[in-house]
Amino acid sequence: MRFRLVIHDTDSENKYDADSAYELFGDREAIMFLWIQFQKMGKKHVEIFSLDGTRQYPEEGINGLCDSGA
């Protein structure tokens, strides 16, 4: 299953203050690795979605990225 990682590149508390937003696509392990790296960098607004748009919960570990049937 593939996932979409979205990062809003801002230090503001409001993710919509970002000048840029980036989307990265990959499999479960790759997206989880990127999410961990962005967390280590201190990025505040990093989210993961399945390709059908369901928000995922990487805070729960690799099992927080679930197959939603897409």
OpenMM code with the backbone's topology and positions (N, CA, C; nanometers):
from openmm import Vec3, app, unit

residues = "MET ARG PHE ARG LEU VAL ILE HIS ASP THR ASP SER GLU ASN LYS TYR ASP ALA ASP SER ALA TYR GLU LEU PHE GLY ASP ARG GLU ALA ILE MET PHE LEU TRP ILE GLN PHE GLN LYS MET GLY LYS LYS HIS VAL GLU ILE PHE SER LEU ASP GLY THR ARG GLN TYR PRO GLU GLU GLY ILE ASN GLY LEU CYS ASP SER GLY ALA".split()
positions = [
    Vec3(0.0843, -0.1181, 0.0000),
    Vec3(0.0000, 0.0000, 0.0000),
    Vec3(0.0882, 0.1234, 0.0000),
    Vec3(0.0437, 0.2243, -0.0684),
    Vec3(0.1187, 0.3487, -0.0765),
    Vec3(0.0531, 0.4549, 0.0104),
    Vec3(0.1361, 0.5479, 0.0563),
    Vec3(0.0909, 0.6553, 0.1438),
    Vec3(0.1413, 0.7883, 0.0907),
    Vec3(0.0808, 0.8949, 0.1413),
    Vec3(0.1172, 1.0311, 0.1035),
    Vec3(0.1568, 1.1066, 0.2297),
    Vec3(0.2785, 1.1590, 0.2321),
    Vec3(0.3256, 1.2408, 0.3430),
    Vec3(0.3142, 1.3862, 0.2995),
    Vec3(0.2537, 1.4686, 0.3820),
    Vec3(0.2371, 1.6110, 0.3520),
    Vec3(0.3101, 1.6901, 0.4597),
    Vec3(0.3970, 1.7808, 0.4164),
    Vec3(0.4662, 1.8671, 0.5107),
    Vec3(0.4394, 2.0125, 0.4737),
    Vec3(0.3927, 2.0888, 0.5713),
    Vec3(0.3725, 2.2331, 0.5558),
    Vec3(0.4964, 2.2982, 0.6162),
    Vec3(0.5751, 2.3618, 0.5329),
    Vec3(0.7059, 2.4129, 0.5727),
    Vec3(0.6946, 2.5497, 0.6395),
    Vec3(0.6686, 2.5471, 0.7710),
    Vec3(0.6595, 2.6696, 0.8495),
    Vec3(0.6927, 2.6386, 0.9950),
    Vec3(0.7395, 2.7395, 1.0669),
    Vec3(0.7625, 2.7263, 1.2103),
    Vec3(0.6438, 2.7794, 1.2899),
    Vec3(0.5455, 2.8339, 1.2204),
    Vec3(0.4259, 2.8866, 1.2836),
    Vec3(0.3431, 2.7727, 1.3428),
    Vec3(0.2627, 2.8029, 1.4416),
    Vec3(0.1713, 2.7047, 1.4979),
    Vec3(0.0588, 2.6713, 1.4003),
    Vec3(0.0312, 2.7605, 1.3061),
    Vec3(-0.0738, 2.7408, 1.2071),
    Vec3(-0.0114, 2.6885, 1.0779),
    Vec3(-0.0461, 2.5671, 1.0400),
    Vec3(0.0150, 2.5078, 0.9209),
    Vec3(-0.0207, 2.5834, 0.7940),
    Vec3(-0.1299, 2.6579, 0.7953),
    Vec3(-0.1713, 2.7316, 0.6767),
    Vec3(-0.0919, 2.8611, 0.6570),
    Vec3(-0.0033, 2.8941, 0.7503),
    Vec3(0.0879, 3.0071, 0.7324),
    Vec3(0.2066, 2.9698, 0.6438),
    Vec3(0.2173, 2.8442, 0.6076),
    Vec3(0.3318, 2.7961, 0.5299),
    Vec3(0.3326, 2.8575, 0.3902),
    Vec3(0.4521, 2.8967, 0.3466),
    Vec3(0.4693, 2.9441, 0.2097),
    Vec3(0.4672, 2.8270, 0.1121),
    Vec3(0.5116, 2.7103, 0.1596),
    Vec3(0.5200, 2.5922, 0.0742),
    Vec3(0.4673, 2.4700, 0.1469),
    Vec3(0.4093, 2.3813, 0.0705),
    Vec3(0.3689, 2.2507, 0.1215),
    Vec3(0.4193, 2.1478, 0.0219),
    Vec3(0.4680, 2.0369, 0.0736),
    Vec3(0.5248, 1.9332, -0.0117),
    Vec3(0.4520, 1.8022, 0.0133),
    Vec3(0.4379, 1.7236, -0.0917),
    Vec3(0.3769, 1.5921, -0.0810),
    Vec3(0.4763, 1.4887, -0.1330),
    Vec3(0.4938, 1.3838, -0.0566),
    Vec3(0.5828, 1.2751, -0.0948),
    Vec3(0.5026, 1.1465, -0.0905),
    Vec3(0.5235, 1.0616, -0.1884),
    Vec3(0.4517, 0.9353, -0.1973),
    Vec3(0.5493, 0.8201, -0.1804),
    Vec3(0.5046, 0.7158, -0.1132),
    Vec3(0.5895, 0.5990, -0.0973),
    Vec3(0.5187, 0.4876, -0.0246),
    Vec3(0.5904, 0.3774, -0.0076),
    Vec3(0.5325, 0.2653, 0.0649),
    Vec3(0.5379, 0.2930, 0.2151),
    Vec3(0.4807, 0.2044, 0.2909),
    Vec3(0.4646, 0.2227, 0.4360),
    Vec3(0.5970, 0.2498, 0.5069),
    Vec3(0.6985, 0.1689, 0.4793),
    Vec3(0.8270, 0.1839, 0.5484),
    Vec3(0.8977, 0.3136, 0.5100),
    Vec3(0.8931, 0.3490, 0.3813),
    Vec3(0.9601, 0.4709, 0.3355),
    Vec3(0.8955, 0.5957, 0.3954),
    Vec3(0.7626, 0.5999, 0.3948),
    Vec3(0.6923, 0.7164, 0.4484),
    Vec3(0.7117, 0.7260, 0.5992),
    Vec3(0.7111, 0.6140, 0.6678),
    Vec3(0.7347, 0.6149, 0.8124),
    Vec3(0.8754, 0.6659, 0.8424),
    Vec3(0.9742, 0.6220, 0.7642),
    Vec3(1.1117, 0.6691, 0.7816),
    Vec3(1.1192, 0.8210, 0.7636),
    Vec3(1.0559, 0.8729, 0.6591),
    Vec3(1.0573, 1.0180, 0.6355),
    Vec3(0.9876, 1.0930, 0.7482),
    Vec3(0.8762, 1.0397, 0.7969),
    Vec3(0.8040, 1.1055, 0.9064),
    Vec3(0.8940, 1.1153, 1.0295),
    Vec3(0.9650, 1.0081, 1.0609),
    Vec3(1.0568, 1.0083, 1.1761),
    Vec3(1.1675, 1.1109, 1.1558),
    Vec3(1.2230, 1.1187, 1.0356),
    Vec3(1.3301, 1.2144, 1.0088),
    Vec3(1.2815, 1.3584, 1.0238),
    Vec3(1.1623, 1.3875, 0.9718),
    Vec3(1.1072, 1.5227, 0.9865),
    Vec3(1.0784, 1.5549, 1.1330),
    Vec3(1.0344, 1.4574, 1.2106),
    Vec3(1.0126, 1.4789, 1.3537),
    Vec3(1.1441, 1.5113, 1.4235),
    Vec3(1.2500, 1.4399, 1.3884),
    Vec3(1.3816, 1.4664, 1.4471),
    Vec3(1.4322, 1.6053, 1.4110),
    Vec3(1.3929, 1.6541, 1.2937),
    Vec3(1.4323, 1.7884, 1.2494),
    Vec3(1.3495, 1.8971, 1.3178),
    Vec3(1.2451, 1.8571, 1.3897),
    Vec3(1.1606, 1.9530, 1.4604),
    Vec3(1.0489, 2.0124, 1.3760),
    Vec3(1.0162, 1.9494, 1.2656),
    Vec3(0.9066, 1.9991, 1.1817),
    Vec3(0.7746, 1.9738, 1.2525),
    Vec3(0.6891, 2.0757, 1.2570),
    Vec3(0.5654, 2.0689, 1.3349),
    Vec3(0.4473, 2.0113, 1.2564),
    Vec3(0.4442, 2.0323, 1.1280),
    Vec3(0.3240, 2.0019, 1.0505),
    Vec3(0.3539, 1.8972, 0.9437),
    Vec3(0.3671, 1.7746, 0.9888),
    Vec3(0.3913, 1.6618, 0.8992),
    Vec3(0.2784, 1.5619, 0.9214),
    Vec3(0.2065, 1.5314, 0.8150),
    Vec3(0.0933, 1.4404, 0.8251),
    Vec3(0.1069, 1.3299, 0.7220),
    Vec3(0.0452, 1.2165, 0.7509),
    Vec3(0.0449, 1.1048, 0.6580),
    Vec3(-0.0997, 1.0673, 0.6293),
    Vec3(-0.1268, 1.0419, 0.5016),
    Vec3(-0.2593, 1.0011, 0.4566),
    Vec3(-0.2455, 0.8785, 0.3681),
    Vec3(-0.3465, 0.7932, 0.3691),
    Vec3(-0.3520, 0.6874, 0.2685),
    Vec3(-0.3940, 0.7554, 0.1385),
    Vec3(-0.3839, 0.6857, 0.0287),
    Vec3(-0.4163, 0.7476, -0.0996),
    Vec3(-0.5642, 0.7807, -0.1146),
    Vec3(-0.6497, 0.7205, -0.0319),
    Vec3(-0.7921, 0.7573, -0.0366),
    Vec3(-0.8228, 0.8760, 0.0544),
    Vec3(-0.7207, 0.9336, 0.1184),
    Vec3(-0.7384, 1.0538, 0.1994),
    Vec3(-0.7570, 1.0303, 0.3474),
    Vec3(-0.7534, 0.9071, 0.3927),
    Vec3(-0.7699, 0.8773, 0.5344),
    Vec3(-0.6440, 0.9148, 0.6107),
    Vec3(-0.6605, 0.9984, 0.7146),
    Vec3(-0.5452, 1.0389, 0.7954),
    Vec3(-0.4924, 0.9188, 0.8721),
    Vec3(-0.3597, 0.9085, 0.8777),
    Vec3(-0.2940, 0.7996, 0.9477),
    Vec3(-0.2348, 0.8519, 1.0788),
    Vec3(-0.1962, 0.7609, 1.1664),
    Vec3(-0.1464, 0.7978, 1.2990),
    Vec3(-0.0081, 0.7369, 1.3236),
    Vec3(0.0960, 0.7970, 1.2653),
    Vec3(0.2314, 0.7424, 1.2802),
    Vec3(0.2829, 0.7489, 1.4234),
    Vec3(0.2212, 0.8303, 1.5079),
    Vec3(0.2609, 0.8386, 1.6479),
    Vec3(0.2469, 0.7033, 1.7163),
    Vec3(0.1601, 0.6165, 1.6622),
    Vec3(0.1370, 0.4839, 1.7181),
    Vec3(0.2356, 0.3801, 1.6656),
    Vec3(0.3326, 0.4247, 1.5863),
    Vec3(0.4305, 0.3333, 1.5288),
    Vec3(0.3898, 0.2896, 1.3897),
    Vec3(0.4641, 0.1957, 1.3346),
    Vec3(0.4386, 0.1509, 1.1984),
    Vec3(0.2972, 0.0962, 1.1822),
    Vec3(0.2396, 0.0425, 1.2875),
    Vec3(0.1026, -0.0080, 1.2801),
    Vec3(-0.0010, 0.1031, 1.2782),
    Vec3(0.0413, 0.2261, 1.2981),
    Vec3(-0.0487, 0.3409, 1.2852),
    Vec3(-0.0781, 0.3748, 1.1403),
    Vec3(-0.0057, 0.3111, 1.0489),
    Vec3(-0.0319, 0.3283, 0.9063),
    Vec3(-0.1085, 0.2052, 0.8603),
    Vec3(-0.2382, 0.2235, 0.8400),
    Vec3(-0.3266, 0.1106, 0.8143),
    Vec3(-0.3755, 0.1095, 0.6716),
    Vec3(-0.3997, -0.0096, 0.6235),
    Vec3(-0.4629, -0.0280, 0.4928),
    Vec3(-0.6095, 0.0028, 0.5086),
    Vec3(-0.6560, 0.1065, 0.4404),
    Vec3(-0.7961, 0.1461, 0.4533),
    Vec3(-0.8825, 0.0850, 0.3448),
    Vec3(-0.8277, -0.0101, 0.2742),
    Vec3(-0.9047, -0.0741, 0.1698),
    Vec3(-0.8896, -0.0106, 0.0340),
    Vec3(-0.8041, 0.0906, 0.0222),
    Vec3(-0.7862, 0.1595, -0.1070),
    Vec3(-0.6970, 0.0785, -0.1974),
] * unit.nanometer
topology = app.Topology()
chain = topology.addChain("A")
for resn in residues:
    res = topology.addResidue(resn, chain)
    for name in ("N", "CA", "C"):
        topology.addAtom(name, app.Element.getBySymbol(name[0]), res)
